[in-house]
Amino acid sequence: MAAAGERYICVNCGYTYDPAVGDPMNGVPPGVPFTELPEEWVCPMCYVSAGEFDAMD
């Protein structure tokens, strides 16, 4: 299981999801761990699903 502060990187475009920042473009506030993103969440840059992300930390 991922740690709450763990960052993830999109393997398609390189976008980094950082829970300290959240995803303002998709209405995700800071503090939301990657593992708790909504099922329909997609990369805000290239629109791939969360399954296309790898853990960084």
PDBQT receptor file of N, H, CA, C and O in Angstrom, charges set to zero:
ATOM      1  N   MET A   1       0.842  -1.190   0.000  1.00  0.00    +0.000 N 
ATOM      2  CA  MET A   1       0.000   0.000   0.000  1.00  0.00    +0.000 C 
ATOM      3  C   MET A   1       0.877   1.239   0.000  1.00  0.00    +0.000 C 
ATOM      4  O   MET A   1       1.902   1.283   0.681  1.00  0.00    +0.000 OA
ATOM      5  N   ALA A   2       0.483   2.227  -0.749  1.00  0.00    +0.000 N 
ATOM      6  H   ALA A   2      -0.349   2.191  -1.302  1.00  0.00    +0.000 HD
ATOM      7  CA  ALA A   2       1.263   3.445  -0.878  1.00  0.00    +0.000 C 
ATOM      8  C   ALA A   2       1.134   4.312   0.366  1.00  0.00    +0.000 C 
ATOM      9  O   ALA A   2       0.091   4.343   1.019  1.00  0.00    +0.000 OA
ATOM     10  N   ALA A   3       2.201   5.004   0.671  1.00  0.00    +0.000 N 
ATOM     11  H   ALA A   3       3.048   4.979   0.139  1.00  0.00    +0.000 HD
ATOM     12  CA  ALA A   3       2.170   5.960   1.772  1.00  0.00    +0.000 C 
ATOM     13  C   ALA A   3       1.355   7.172   1.348  1.00  0.00    +0.000 C 
ATOM     14  O   ALA A   3       1.257   7.479   0.160  1.00  0.00    +0.000 OA
ATOM     15  N   ALA A   4       0.774   7.855   2.318  1.00  0.00    +0.000 N 
ATOM     16  H   ALA A   4       0.854   7.606   3.283  1.00  0.00    +0.000 HD
ATOM     17  CA  ALA A   4      -0.096   8.993   2.024  1.00  0.00    +0.000 C 
ATOM     18  C   ALA A   4       0.618  10.082   1.242  1.00  0.00    +0.000 C 
ATOM     19  O   ALA A   4      -0.013  10.768   0.438  1.00  0.00    +0.000 OA
ATOM     20  N   GLY A   5       1.921  10.261   1.457  1.00  0.00    +0.000 N 
ATOM     21  H   GLY A   5       2.434   9.703   2.110  1.00  0.00    +0.000 HD
ATOM     22  CA  GLY A   5       2.660  11.319   0.787  1.00  0.00    +0.000 C 
ATOM     23  C   GLY A   5       3.380  10.875  -0.460  1.00  0.00    +0.000 C 
ATOM     24  O   GLY A   5       4.186  11.628  -1.006  1.00  0.00    +0.000 OA
ATOM     25  N   GLU A   6       3.112   9.681  -0.921  1.00  0.00    +0.000 N 
ATOM     26  H   GLU A   6       2.457   9.070  -0.477  1.00  0.00    +0.000 HD
ATOM     27  CA  GLU A   6       3.838   9.143  -2.062  1.00  0.00    +0.000 C 
ATOM     28  C   GLU A   6       3.416   9.811  -3.363  1.00  0.00    +0.000 C 
ATOM     29  O   GLU A   6       2.228   9.956  -3.650  1.00  0.00    +0.000 OA
ATOM     30  N   ARG A   7       4.414  10.215  -4.141  1.00  0.00    +0.000 N 
ATOM     31  H   ARG A   7       5.380  10.098  -3.908  1.00  0.00    +0.000 HD
ATOM     32  CA  ARG A   7       4.161  10.821  -5.450  1.00  0.00    +0.000 C 
ATOM     33  C   ARG A   7       4.145   9.743  -6.522  1.00  0.00    +0.000 C 
ATOM     34  O   ARG A   7       4.799   8.708  -6.391  1.00  0.00    +0.000 OA
ATOM     35  N   TYR A   8       3.384  10.001  -7.592  1.00  0.00    +0.000 N 
ATOM     36  H   TYR A   8       2.853  10.842  -7.698  1.00  0.00    +0.000 HD
ATOM     37  CA  TYR A   8       3.279   9.074  -8.716  1.00  0.00    +0.000 C 
ATOM     38  C   TYR A   8       3.548   9.836  -9.997  1.00  0.00    +0.000 C 
ATOM     39  O   TYR A   8       3.208  11.013 -10.119  1.00  0.00    +0.000 OA
ATOM     40  N   ILE A   9       4.171   9.146 -10.965  1.00  0.00    +0.000 N 
ATOM     41  H   ILE A   9       4.448   8.190 -10.867  1.00  0.00    +0.000 HD
ATOM     42  CA  ILE A   9       4.495   9.772 -12.247  1.00  0.00    +0.000 C 
ATOM     43  C   ILE A   9       3.773   9.048 -13.374  1.00  0.00    +0.000 C 
ATOM     44  O   ILE A   9       3.707   7.819 -13.399  1.00  0.00    +0.000 OA
ATOM     45  N   CYS A  10       3.235   9.826 -14.304  1.00  0.00    +0.000 N 
ATOM     46  H   CYS A  10       3.289  10.824 -14.284  1.00  0.00    +0.000 HD
ATOM     47  CA  CYS A  10       2.563   9.269 -15.486  1.00  0.00    +0.000 C 
ATOM     48  C   CYS A  10       3.621   8.723 -16.436  1.00  0.00    +0.000 C 
ATOM     49  O   CYS A  10       4.531   9.448 -16.839  1.00  0.00    +0.000 OA
ATOM     50  N   VAL A  11       3.505   7.456 -16.792  1.00  0.00    +0.000 N 
ATOM     51  H   VAL A  11       2.766   6.867 -16.465  1.00  0.00    +0.000 HD
ATOM     52  CA  VAL A  11       4.481   6.849 -17.695  1.00  0.00    +0.000 C 
ATOM     53  C   VAL A  11       4.291   7.322 -19.133  1.00  0.00    +0.000 C 
ATOM     54  O   VAL A  11       5.171   7.133 -19.973  1.00  0.00    +0.000 OA
ATOM     55  N   ASN A  12       3.154   7.930 -19.412  1.00  0.00    +0.000 N 
ATOM     56  H   ASN A  12       2.439   8.084 -18.730  1.00  0.00    +0.000 HD
ATOM     57  CA  ASN A  12       2.873   8.403 -20.769  1.00  0.00    +0.000 C 
ATOM     58  C   ASN A  12       3.463   9.792 -21.029  1.00  0.00    +0.000 C 
ATOM     59  O   ASN A  12       4.073  10.022 -22.073  1.00  0.00    +0.000 OA
ATOM     60  N   CYS A  13       3.279  10.734 -20.064  1.00  0.00    +0.000 N 
ATOM     61  H   CYS A  13       2.784  10.547 -19.215  1.00  0.00    +0.000 HD
ATOM     62  CA  CYS A  13       3.700  12.120 -20.328  1.00  0.00    +0.000 C 
ATOM     63  C   CYS A  13       4.663  12.705 -19.300  1.00  0.00    +0.000 C 
ATOM     64  O   CYS A  13       5.241  13.765 -19.537  1.00  0.00    +0.000 OA
ATOM     65  N   GLY A  14       4.846  12.031 -18.159  1.00  0.00    +0.000 N 
ATOM     66  H   GLY A  14       4.377  11.170 -17.966  1.00  0.00    +0.000 HD
ATOM     67  CA  GLY A  14       5.769  12.521 -17.144  1.00  0.00    +0.000 C 
ATOM     68  C   GLY A  14       5.150  13.417 -16.085  1.00  0.00    +0.000 C 
ATOM     69  O   GLY A  14       5.867  13.909 -15.213  1.00  0.00    +0.000 OA
ATOM     70  N   TYR A  15       3.833  13.647 -16.132  1.00  0.00    +0.000 N 
ATOM     71  H   TYR A  15       3.251  13.247 -16.840  1.00  0.00    +0.000 HD
ATOM     72  CA  TYR A  15       3.160  14.433 -15.104  1.00  0.00    +0.000 C 
ATOM     73  C   TYR A  15       3.333  13.748 -13.758  1.00  0.00    +0.000 C 
ATOM     74  O   TYR A  15       3.214  12.527 -13.661  1.00  0.00    +0.000 OA
ATOM     75  N   THR A  16       3.613  14.526 -12.724  1.00  0.00    +0.000 N 
ATOM     76  H   THR A  16       3.709  15.518 -12.803  1.00  0.00    +0.000 HD
ATOM     77  CA  THR A  16       3.758  13.985 -11.380  1.00  0.00    +0.000 C 
ATOM     78  C   THR A  16       2.567  14.381 -10.521  1.00  0.00    +0.000 C 
ATOM     79  O   THR A  16       2.259  15.564 -10.375  1.00  0.00    +0.000 OA
ATOM     80  N   TYR A  17       1.899  13.375  -9.952  1.00  0.00    +0.000 N 
ATOM     81  H   TYR A  17       2.149  12.414 -10.071  1.00  0.00    +0.000 HD
ATOM     82  CA  TYR A  17       0.843  13.649  -8.981  1.00  0.00    +0.000 C 
ATOM     83  C   TYR A  17       1.500  13.698  -7.617  1.00  0.00    +0.000 C 
ATOM     84  O   TYR A  17       2.094  12.717  -7.170  1.00  0.00    +0.000 OA
ATOM     85  N   ASP A  18       1.395  14.841  -6.956  1.00  0.00    +0.000 N 
ATOM     86  H   ASP A  18       0.913  15.639  -7.319  1.00  0.00    +0.000 HD
ATOM     87  CA  ASP A  18       1.951  15.041  -5.621  1.00  0.00    +0.000 C 
ATOM     88  C   ASP A  18       0.791  15.323  -4.674  1.00  0.00    +0.000 C 
ATOM     89  O   ASP A  18       0.105  16.332  -4.838  1.00  0.00    +0.000 OA
ATOM     90  N   PRO A  19       0.552  14.455  -3.681  1.00  0.00    +0.000 N 
ATOM     91  CA  PRO A  19      -0.577  14.670  -2.779  1.00  0.00    +0.000 C 
ATOM     92  C   PRO A  19      -0.492  15.983  -2.001  1.00  0.00    +0.000 C 
ATOM     93  O   PRO A  19      -1.517  16.496  -1.551  1.00  0.00    +0.000 OA
ATOM     94  N   ALA A  20       0.698  16.526  -1.837  1.00  0.00    +0.000 N 
ATOM     95  H   ALA A  20       1.531  16.109  -2.202  1.00  0.00    +0.000 HD
ATOM     96  CA  ALA A  20       0.837  17.804  -1.138  1.00  0.00    +0.000 C 
ATOM     97  C   ALA A  20       0.222  18.942  -1.955  1.00  0.00    +0.000 C 
ATOM     98  O   ALA A  20      -0.152  19.979  -1.406  1.00  0.00    +0.000 OA
ATOM     99  N   VAL A  21       0.122  18.739  -3.259  1.00  0.00    +0.000 N 
ATOM    100  H   VAL A  21       0.426  17.896  -3.704  1.00  0.00    +0.000 HD
ATOM    101  CA  VAL A  21      -0.430  19.745  -4.169  1.00  0.00    +0.000 C 
ATOM    102  C   VAL A  21      -1.850  19.384  -4.593  1.00  0.00    +0.000 C 
ATOM    103  O   VAL A  21      -2.685  20.265  -4.793  1.00  0.00    +0.000 OA
ATOM    104  N   GLY A  22      -2.122  18.086  -4.728  1.00  0.00    +0.000 N 
ATOM    105  H   GLY A  22      -1.444  17.369  -4.565  1.00  0.00    +0.000 HD
ATOM    106  CA  GLY A  22      -3.409  17.643  -5.257  1.00  0.00    +0.000 C 
ATOM    107  C   GLY A  22      -3.435  17.816  -6.771  1.00  0.00    +0.000 C 
ATOM    108  O   GLY A  22      -2.387  17.810  -7.417  1.00  0.00    +0.000 OA
ATOM    109  N   ASP A  23      -4.604  17.966  -7.323  1.00  0.00    +0.000 N 
ATOM    110  H   ASP A  23      -5.455  17.971  -6.798  1.00  0.00    +0.000 HD
ATOM    111  CA  ASP A  23      -4.770  18.181  -8.764  1.00  0.00    +0.000 C 
ATOM    112  C   ASP A  23      -5.842  19.240  -8.965  1.00  0.00    +0.000 C 
ATOM    113  O   ASP A  23      -7.004  18.912  -9.203  1.00  0.00    +0.000 OA
ATOM    114  N   PRO A  24      -5.454  20.523  -8.868  1.00  0.00    +0.000 N 
ATOM    115  CA  PRO A  24      -6.432  21.600  -9.003  1.00  0.00    +0.000 C 
ATOM    116  C   PRO A  24      -7.194  21.577 -10.335  1.00  0.00    +0.000 C 
ATOM    117  O   PRO A  24      -8.346  22.007 -10.399  1.00  0.00    +0.000 OA
ATOM    118  N   MET A  25      -6.554  21.079 -11.389  1.00  0.00    +0.000 N 
ATOM    119  H   MET A  25      -5.619  20.730 -11.337  1.00  0.00    +0.000 HD
ATOM    120  CA  MET A  25      -7.195  21.039 -12.708  1.00  0.00    +0.000 C 
ATOM    121  C   MET A  25      -8.391  20.085 -12.723  1.00  0.00    +0.000 C 
ATOM    122  O   MET A  25      -9.316  20.254 -13.517  1.00  0.00    +0.000 OA
ATOM    123  N   ASN A  26      -8.368  19.086 -11.841  1.00  0.00    +0.000 N 
ATOM    124  H   ASN A  26      -7.616  18.949 -11.195  1.00  0.00    +0.000 HD
ATOM    125  CA  ASN A  26      -9.454  18.107 -11.767  1.00  0.00    +0.000 C 
ATOM    126  C   ASN A  26     -10.236  18.211 -10.460  1.00  0.00    +0.000 C 
ATOM    127  O   ASN A  26     -11.024  17.325 -10.131  1.00  0.00    +0.000 OA
ATOM    128  N   GLY A  27     -10.014  19.300  -9.715  1.00  0.00    +0.000 N 
ATOM    129  H   GLY A  27      -9.373  20.020  -9.983  1.00  0.00    +0.000 HD
ATOM    130  CA  GLY A  27     -10.775  19.515  -8.490  1.00  0.00    +0.000 C 
ATOM    131  C   GLY A  27     -10.367  18.649  -7.310  1.00  0.00    +0.000 C 
ATOM    132  O   GLY A  27     -11.152  18.460  -6.381  1.00  0.00    +0.000 OA
ATOM    133  N   VAL A  28      -9.137  18.117  -7.335  1.00  0.00    +0.000 N 
ATOM    134  H   VAL A  28      -8.499  18.271  -8.090  1.00  0.00    +0.000 HD
ATOM    135  CA  VAL A  28      -8.645  17.295  -6.225  1.00  0.00    +0.000 C 
ATOM    136  C   VAL A  28      -7.840  18.202  -5.291  1.00  0.00    +0.000 C 
ATOM    137  O   VAL A  28      -6.810  18.741  -5.696  1.00  0.00    +0.000 OA
ATOM    138  N   PRO A  29      -8.295  18.377  -4.047  1.00  0.00    +0.000 N 
ATOM    139  CA  PRO A  29      -7.590  19.271  -3.125  1.00  0.00    +0.000 C 
ATOM    140  C   PRO A  29      -6.288  18.662  -2.612  1.00  0.00    +0.000 C 
ATOM    141  O   PRO A  29      -6.107  17.446  -2.676  1.00  0.00    +0.000 OA
ATOM    142  N   PRO A  30      -5.385  19.493  -2.107  1.00  0.00    +0.000 N 
ATOM    143  CA  PRO A  30      -4.165  18.965  -1.480  1.00  0.00    +0.000 C 
ATOM    144  C   PRO A  30      -4.519  18.012  -0.342  1.00  0.00    +0.000 C 
ATOM    145  O   PRO A  30      -5.540  18.170   0.327  1.00  0.00    +0.000 OA
ATOM    146  N   GLY A  31      -3.657  17.023  -0.139  1.00  0.00    +0.000 N 
ATOM    147  H   GLY A  31      -2.827  16.895  -0.683  1.00  0.00    +0.000 HD
ATOM    148  CA  GLY A  31      -3.850  16.067   0.942  1.00  0.00    +0.000 C 
ATOM    149  C   GLY A  31      -4.487  14.762   0.527  1.00  0.00    +0.000 C 
ATOM    150  O   GLY A  31      -4.594  13.849   1.347  1.00  0.00    +0.000 OA
ATOM    151  N   VAL A  32      -4.918  14.639  -0.731  1.00  0.00    +0.000 N 
ATOM    152  H   VAL A  32      -4.831  15.381  -1.397  1.00  0.00    +0.000 HD
ATOM    153  CA  VAL A  32      -5.551  13.396  -1.195  1.00  0.00    +0.000 C 
ATOM    154  C   VAL A  32      -4.469  12.458  -1.732  1.00  0.00    +0.000 C 
ATOM    155  O   VAL A  32      -3.828  12.770  -2.735  1.00  0.00    +0.000 OA
ATOM    156  N   PRO A  33      -4.258  11.308  -1.073  1.00  0.00    +0.000 N 
ATOM    157  CA  PRO A  33      -3.278  10.343  -1.575  1.00  0.00    +0.000 C 
ATOM    158  C   PRO A  33      -3.693   9.791  -2.940  1.00  0.00    +0.000 C 
ATOM    159  O   PRO A  33      -4.880   9.715  -3.259  1.00  0.00    +0.000 OA
ATOM    160  N   PHE A  34      -2.710   9.415  -3.723  1.00  0.00    +0.000 N 
ATOM    161  H   PHE A  34      -1.746   9.477  -3.464  1.00  0.00    +0.000 HD
ATOM    162  CA  PHE A  34      -2.972   8.865  -5.053  1.00  0.00    +0.000 C 
ATOM    163  C   PHE A  34      -3.932   7.683  -4.984  1.00  0.00    +0.000 C 
ATOM    164  O   PHE A  34      -4.800   7.526  -5.842  1.00  0.00    +0.000 OA
ATOM    165  N   THR A  35      -3.769   6.866  -3.972  1.00  0.00    +0.000 N 
ATOM    166  H   THR A  35      -3.064   6.993  -3.275  1.00  0.00    +0.000 HD
ATOM    167  CA  THR A  35      -4.605   5.661  -3.837  1.00  0.00    +0.000 C 
ATOM    168  C   THR A  35      -6.055   5.982  -3.508  1.00  0.00    +0.000 C 
ATOM    169  O   THR A  35      -6.912   5.101  -3.568  1.00  0.00    +0.000 OA
ATOM    170  N   GLU A  36      -6.339   7.234  -3.162  1.00  0.00    +0.000 N 
ATOM    171  H   GLU A  36      -5.642   7.950  -3.113  1.00  0.00    +0.000 HD
ATOM    172  CA  GLU A  36      -7.711   7.630  -2.838  1.00  0.00    +0.000 C 
ATOM    173  C   GLU A  36      -8.335   8.533  -3.903  1.00  0.00    +0.000 C 
ATOM    174  O   GLU A  36      -9.406   9.102  -3.688  1.00  0.00    +0.000 OA
ATOM    175  N   LEU A  37      -7.667   8.663  -5.045  1.00  0.00    +0.000 N 
ATOM    176  H   LEU A  37      -6.798   8.201  -5.219  1.00  0.00    +0.000 HD
ATOM    177  CA  LEU A  37      -8.254   9.442  -6.136  1.00  0.00    +0.000 C 
ATOM    178  C   LEU A  37      -9.515   8.742  -6.635  1.00  0.00    +0.000 C 
ATOM    179  O   LEU A  37      -9.610   7.516  -6.566  1.00  0.00    +0.000 OA
ATOM    180  N   PRO A  38     -10.480   9.507  -7.136  1.00  0.00    +0.000 N 
ATOM    181  CA  PRO A  38     -11.698   8.879  -7.677  1.00  0.00    +0.000 C 
ATOM    182  C   PRO A  38     -11.357   7.902  -8.804  1.00  0.00    +0.000 C 
ATOM    183  O   PRO A  38     -10.390   8.104  -9.539  1.00  0.00    +0.000 OA
ATOM    184  N   GLU A  39     -12.146   6.857  -8.931  1.00  0.00    +0.000 N 
ATOM    185  H   GLU A  39     -12.931   6.692  -8.334  1.00  0.00    +0.000 HD
ATOM    186  CA  GLU A  39     -11.907   5.828  -9.945  1.00  0.00    +0.000 C 
ATOM    187  C   GLU A  39     -11.852   6.407 -11.359  1.00  0.00    +0.000 C 
ATOM    188  O   GLU A  39     -11.123   5.902 -12.212  1.00  0.00    +0.000 OA
ATOM    189  N   GLU A  40     -12.624   7.465 -11.605  1.00  0.00    +0.000 N 
ATOM    190  H   GLU A  40     -13.216   7.876 -10.912  1.00  0.00    +0.000 HD
ATOM    191  CA  GLU A  40     -12.680   8.057 -12.940  1.00  0.00    +0.000 C 
ATOM    192  C   GLU A  40     -11.583   9.089 -13.189  1.00  0.00    +0.000 C 
ATOM    193  O   GLU A  40     -11.534   9.682 -14.267  1.00  0.00    +0.000 OA
ATOM    194  N   TRP A  41     -10.700   9.315 -12.208  1.00  0.00    +0.000 N 
ATOM    195  H   TRP A  41     -10.740   8.834 -11.332  1.00  0.00    +0.000 HD
ATOM    196  CA  TRP A  41      -9.636  10.307 -12.347  1.00  0.00    +0.000 C 
ATOM    197  C   TRP A  41      -8.710   9.939 -13.493  1.00  0.00    +0.000 C 
ATOM    198  O   TRP A  41      -8.391   8.768 -13.699  1.00  0.00    +0.000 OA
ATOM    199  N   VAL A  42      -8.281  10.951 -14.238  1.00  0.00    +0.000 N 
ATOM    200  H   VAL A  42      -8.540  11.903 -14.071  1.00  0.00    +0.000 HD
ATOM    201  CA  VAL A  42      -7.321  10.769 -15.330  1.00  0.00    +0.000 C 
ATOM    202  C   VAL A  42      -6.221  11.811 -15.207  1.00  0.00    +0.000 C 
ATOM    203  O   VAL A  42      -6.392  12.834 -14.544  1.00  0.00    +0.000 OA
ATOM    204  N   CYS A  43      -5.110  11.548 -15.842  1.00  0.00    +0.000 N 
ATOM    205  H   CYS A  43      -4.972  10.717 -16.381  1.00  0.00    +0.000 HD
ATOM    206  CA  CYS A  43      -3.993  12.485 -15.873  1.00  0.00    +0.000 C 
ATOM    207  C   CYS A  43      -4.476  13.808 -16.469  1.00  0.00    +0.000 C 
ATOM    208  O   CYS A  43      -5.093  13.813 -17.534  1.00  0.00    +0.000 OA
ATOM    209  N   PRO A  44      -4.204  14.929 -15.795  1.00  0.00    +0.000 N 
ATOM    210  CA  PRO A  44      -4.682  16.209 -16.311  1.00  0.00    +0.000 C 
ATOM    211  C   PRO A  44      -3.937  16.683 -17.562  1.00  0.00    +0.000 C 
ATOM    212  O   PRO A  44      -4.375  17.624 -18.223  1.00  0.00    +0.000 OA
ATOM    213  N   MET A  45      -2.830  16.044 -17.884  1.00  0.00    +0.000 N 
ATOM    214  H   MET A  45      -2.475  15.279 -17.347  1.00  0.00    +0.000 HD
ATOM    215  CA  MET A  45      -2.054  16.454 -19.051  1.00  0.00    +0.000 C 
ATOM    216  C   MET A  45      -2.338  15.607 -20.296  1.00  0.00    +0.000 C 
ATOM    217  O   MET A  45      -2.431  16.142 -21.401  1.00  0.00    +0.000 OA
ATOM    218  N   CYS A  46      -2.476  14.291 -20.119  1.00  0.00    +0.000 N 
ATOM    219  H   CYS A  46      -2.401  13.857 -19.222  1.00  0.00    +0.000 HD
ATOM    220  CA  CYS A  46      -2.635  13.435 -21.305  1.00  0.00    +0.000 C 
ATOM    221  C   CYS A  46      -3.856  12.520 -21.230  1.00  0.00    +0.000 C 
ATOM    222  O   CYS A  46      -4.132  11.772 -22.168  1.00  0.00    +0.000 OA
ATOM    223  N   TYR A  47      -4.588  12.580 -20.109  1.00  0.00    +0.000 N 
ATOM    224  H   TYR A  47      -4.364  13.187 -19.347  1.00  0.00    +0.000 HD
ATOM    225  CA  TYR A  47      -5.869  11.891 -19.953  1.00  0.00    +0.000 C 
ATOM    226  C   TYR A  47      -5.814  10.373 -19.877  1.00  0.00    +0.000 C 
ATOM    227  O   TYR A  47      -6.822   9.714 -20.132  1.00  0.00    +0.000 OA
ATOM    228  N   VAL A  48      -4.653   9.795 -19.529  1.00  0.00    +0.000 N 
ATOM    229  H   VAL A  48      -3.834  10.331 -19.322  1.00  0.00    +0.000 HD
ATOM    230  CA  VAL A  48      -4.606   8.345 -19.307  1.00  0.00    +0.000 C 
ATOM    231  C   VAL A  48      -5.115   8.057 -17.896  1.00  0.00    +0.000 C 
ATOM    232  O   VAL A  48      -5.166   8.959 -17.060  1.00  0.00    +0.000 OA
ATOM    233  N   SER A  49      -5.484   6.827 -17.632  1.00  0.00    +0.000 N 
ATOM    234  H   SER A  49      -5.442   6.094 -18.311  1.00  0.00    +0.000 HD
ATOM    235  CA  SER A  49      -6.026   6.448 -16.320  1.00  0.00    +0.000 C 
ATOM    236  C   SER A  49      -4.908   6.344 -15.278  1.00  0.00    +0.000 C 
ATOM    237  O   SER A  49      -3.722   6.338 -15.608  1.00  0.00    +0.000 OA
ATOM    238  N   ALA A  50      -5.321   6.262 -14.022  1.00  0.00    +0.000 N 
ATOM    239  H   ALA A  50      -6.284   6.267 -13.754  1.00  0.00    +0.000 HD
ATOM    240  CA  ALA A  50      -4.374   6.153 -12.913  1.00  0.00    +0.000 C 
ATOM    241  C   ALA A  50      -3.526   4.884 -13.021  1.00  0.00    +0.000 C 
ATOM    242  O   ALA A  50      -2.447   4.816 -12.433  1.00  0.00    +0.000 OA
ATOM    243  N   GLY A  51      -3.994   3.889 -13.755  1.00  0.00    +0.000 N 
ATOM    244  H   GLY A  51      -4.870   3.944 -14.232  1.00  0.00    +0.000 HD
ATOM    245  CA  GLY A  51      -3.238   2.657 -13.943  1.00  0.00    +0.000 C 
ATOM    246  C   GLY A  51      -1.968   2.852 -14.735  1.00  0.00    +0.000 C 
ATOM    247  O   GLY A  51      -1.114   1.967 -14.771  1.00  0.00    +0.000 OA
ATOM    248  N   GLU A  52      -1.833   4.001 -15.372  1.00  0.00    +0.000 N 
ATOM    249  H   GLU A  52      -2.527   4.720 -15.344  1.00  0.00    +0.000 HD
ATOM    250  CA  GLU A  52      -0.632   4.303 -16.167  1.00  0.00    +0.000 C 
ATOM    251  C   GLU A  52       0.389   5.114 -15.369  1.00  0.00    +0.000 C 
ATOM    252  O   GLU A  52       1.278   5.733 -15.954  1.00  0.00    +0.000 OA
ATOM    253  N   PHE A  53       0.271   5.117 -14.055  1.00  0.00    +0.000 N 
ATOM    254  H   PHE A  53      -0.451   4.614 -13.579  1.00  0.00    +0.000 HD
ATOM    255  CA  PHE A  53       1.189   5.849 -13.183  1.00  0.00    +0.000 C 
ATOM    256  C   PHE A  53       2.046   4.870 -12.390  1.00  0.00    +0.000 C 
ATOM    257  O   PHE A  53       1.590   3.788 -12.021  1.00  0.00    +0.000 OA
ATOM    258  N   ASP A  54       3.298   5.262 -12.132  1.00  0.00    +0.000 N 
ATOM    259  H   ASP A  54       3.668   6.141 -12.432  1.00  0.00    +0.000 HD
ATOM    260  CA  ASP A  54       4.210   4.471 -11.305  1.00  0.00    +0.000 C 
ATOM    261  C   ASP A  54       4.577   5.275 -10.063  1.00  0.00    +0.000 C 
ATOM    262  O   ASP A  54       4.673   6.501 -10.122  1.00  0.00    +0.000 OA
ATOM    263  N   ALA A  55       4.781   4.593  -8.940  1.00  0.00    +0.000 N 
ATOM    264  H   ALA A  55       4.702   3.597  -8.892  1.00  0.00    +0.000 HD
ATOM    265  CA  ALA A  55       5.195   5.245  -7.710  1.00  0.00    +0.000 C 
ATOM    266  C   ALA A  55       6.610   5.801  -7.876  1.00  0.00    +0.000 C 
ATOM    267  O   ALA A  55       7.467   5.170  -8.494  1.00  0.00    +0.000 OA
ATOM    268  N   MET A  56       6.840   6.990  -7.315  1.00  0.00    +0.000 N 
ATOM    269  H   MET A  56       6.144   7.502  -6.813  1.00  0.00    +0.000 HD
ATOM    270  CA  MET A  56       8.159   7.623  -7.385  1.00  0.00    +0.000 C 
ATOM    271  C   MET A  56       8.917   7.502  -6.072  1.00  0.00    +0.000 C 
ATOM    272  O   MET A  56      10.133   7.305  -6.083  1.00  0.00    +0.000 OA
ATOM    273  N   ASP A  57       8.242   7.614  -4.964  1.00  0.00    +0.000 N 
ATOM    274  H   ASP A  57       7.255   7.774  -4.955  1.00  0.00    +0.000 HD
ATOM    275  CA  ASP A  57       8.909   7.696  -3.650  1.00  0.00    +0.000 C 
ATOM    276  C   ASP A  57       9.018   6.350  -2.978  1.00  0.00    +0.000 C 
ATOM    277  O   ASP A  57       9.551   6.254  -1.873  1.00  0.00    +0.000 OA
TER     278      ASP A  57
